[in-house]
């Protein structure tokens, strides 16, 4: 399964120590997520955002392009029907559900759930 990773999910997997190996290895993200992580690495979530950026590089996560300006809109635009989206953002999950896109989220700070 192809999975688009959102900023909130990337931060949370390192914050809570969630094992994502069961998700496979076809990970993608969007330009807006990379920008958000770089900004968070400079302030706020320095540790987890920096680790996420390194992990993206090591894992060879591909960055998808979109004409949209907002990160959530980029994700929805890129997802279509062939991707699932991993996010901890409830509002984004609701929008994705309405668009017919499968989501993956962290439940109880340690389990991955497909919705």
Protein Blocks (a to p, Z undefined) as FASTA:
>chain_A
ZZdddfklmmmmmmnopafklnojadcddfklmmmmmmmmmgmjlmmmmmmmmmmmmnop
acdddfbfblklmmmmmnmmmbccddfbfklmmmmmmnopacdddehhlaccdZZ
